[in-house]
Amino acid sequence: MPTALRPAIIGACAATLLAGCALSTATVSSPLAGLSCVDDTPDCIKKRQATLSYMTNDPTRAWVRQTPSAHAYASGVRLFAFKKKKAELTCDELKIGSNEAANAAKILRGPDANSLTPAQVSRGTLLAAEVSRELRRELSGRCKNKA
C-alpha cells in the first residue's frame, strides 16, 4: 500500500468506527444518564447498563464521593456499582458505600423521591439493604481498624 494512502484509509476507518459508536449510544446523552432512569423501557435499561459500565470502569472511582439522588438509588445503578466493585474499593470507599447504602432507604422515602412509585422505592430499599450488608461484611473483613 502506498504510504500516501495510509492516513486517508486510517481516517476513513476511524470515522466509520466513531459513527458506529454514535449510532449505538445515540440515546445515552451522558455517561451518568442511567442514574435517573428508573423505568423498564429498553432505552432506560440501555442507559443504566451504560452508566454501570462507565462507573465500574472508572479507574478514579470519582462516583463514590458524588452525592446521589433518590433516583440514583431507585435505578439501582449506583448500588450495583458498589456491589460489583467492593473487592477493589479502598477501606475509605467501602465505608462511604456502606454508610450510603445504609441511609438510602431514608433518601428513597424523602422529598426527593416524590416522583418514584412505591414499587421503585421498595426495590431500591431492598437492594440498598443487601448492598449495605455486603459492604459492611467486606469492610469488617479487610479494614478492621477502619470499620
C-alpha positions in Angstrom: 0.0 0.0 0.0 1.4 3.4 -0.9 2.4 5.5 2.1 0.4 8.5 1.0 -2.9 6.5 1.2 -2.3 5.2 4.8 -3.5 8.4 6.6 -6.7 8.5 4.4 -7.5 4.9 5.0 -6.9 5.2 8.7 -9.0 8.3 8.8 -11.9 6.6 7.0 -11.7 3.6 9.3 -11.7 5.9 12.4 -14.7 7.8 11.0 -16.6 4.6 10.4 -15.9 3.3 13.9 -16.9 6.6 15.5 -20.1 6.7 13.5 -21.0 3.2 14.6 -20.4 4.2 18.2 -22.5 7.2 17.9 -25.3 5.2 16.5 -25.1 2.6 19.2 -25.2 5.2 22.0 -27.5 7.7 20.4 -29.9 7.6 23.3 -27.3 7.8 26.0 -26.8 11.6 26.4 -24.4 11.3 29.4 -22.4 8.5 30.9 -24.4 9.0 34.1 -27.8 9.3 32.5 -28.8 5.9 33.8 -28.7 7.1 37.4 -32.0 9.0 36.9 -33.6 6.4 34.6 -36.0 4.3 36.7 -38.5 2.7 34.3 -38.0 -0.6 32.5 -38.2 0.6 28.9 -35.4 -0.7 26.6 -34.0 2.8 26.3 -33.8 3.2 30.1 -32.3 -0.2 30.5 -29.6 0.7 28.0 -28.8 3.9 29.8 -28.5 2.0 33.1 -26.2 -0.5 31.6 -24.0 2.2 30.0 -23.8 4.1 33.3 -22.9 0.9 35.3 -20.2 0.1 32.8 -18.9 3.7 32.9 -18.8 3.7 36.7 -17.2 0.3 37.1 -14.6 1.1 34.5 -13.7 4.5 36.0 -10.2 4.0 37.5 -10.5 7.0 39.7 -13.9 5.9 41.1 -14.9 9.6 41.4 -18.5 8.5 41.5 -18.0 7.0 45.0 -17.8 10.5 46.5 -20.6 12.1 44.5 -23.8 12.9 46.2 -26.6 10.6 44.9 -30.3 11.4 44.4 -33.2 9.2 45.3 -33.5 8.3 41.6 -29.9 7.0 41.7 -30.9 4.5 44.4 -34.1 3.6 42.7 -32.3 2.9 39.4 -30.1 0.5 41.3 -27.0 1.5 39.2 -25.0 3.1 42.0 -25.8 0.3 44.4 -24.9 -2.3 41.8 -21.6 -0.5 41.1 -20.7 -0.6 44.8 -21.7 -4.3 44.9 -19.6 -5.1 41.8 -16.5 -3.2 42.9 -16.5 -4.0 46.6 -13.3 -6.1 46.4 -11.4 -3.3 44.7 -12.6 -0.4 46.9 -10.3 1.1 49.5 -11.3 1.0 53.1 -12.5 4.6 53.0 -14.5 3.9 49.8 -16.1 0.9 51.5 -17.0 3.0 54.5 -18.6 5.6 52.2 -20.5 3.0 50.3 -21.7 1.2 53.4 -22.9 4.4 55.1 -24.6 5.4 51.8 -26.4 2.1 51.3 -27.5 2.2 55.0 -29.0 5.6 54.5 -30.5 5.0 51.1 -33.9 4.0 52.5 -34.3 7.4 54.2 -33.5 9.2 50.9 -35.9 6.9 49.0 -38.7 7.9 51.3 -37.8 11.6 51.3 -39.0 14.6 49.4 -36.5 14.0 46.5 -38.4 10.7 45.8 -41.9 12.1 45.3 -42.0 11.1 41.6 -41.0 7.4 42.4 -43.6 4.7 42.6 -44.0 2.6 45.8 -42.5 -0.3 43.9 -39.5 1.6 42.8 -38.9 2.8 46.4 -39.4 -0.8 47.7 -36.9 -2.3 45.2 -34.3 0.4 45.9 -34.7 -0.1 49.6 -34.3 -3.9 49.4 -31.2 -3.6 47.2 -29.7 -0.9 49.5 -30.1 -3.2 52.5 -28.4 -6.1 50.7 -25.6 -3.9 49.4 -25.2 -2.4 52.9 -24.7 -5.9 54.4 -22.2 -6.9 51.7 -20.2 -3.7 52.1 -20.2 -4.0 55.9 -19.0 -7.6 55.7 -16.2 -6.6 53.2 -15.3 -3.6 55.4 -15.1 -5.7 58.6 -13.1 -8.4 56.8 -10.5 -6.2 55.2 -10.5 -3.0 57.2 -10.7 -4.0 60.9 -9.2 -0.7 62.1 -11.4 1.4 59.8 -14.8 0.0 60.5 
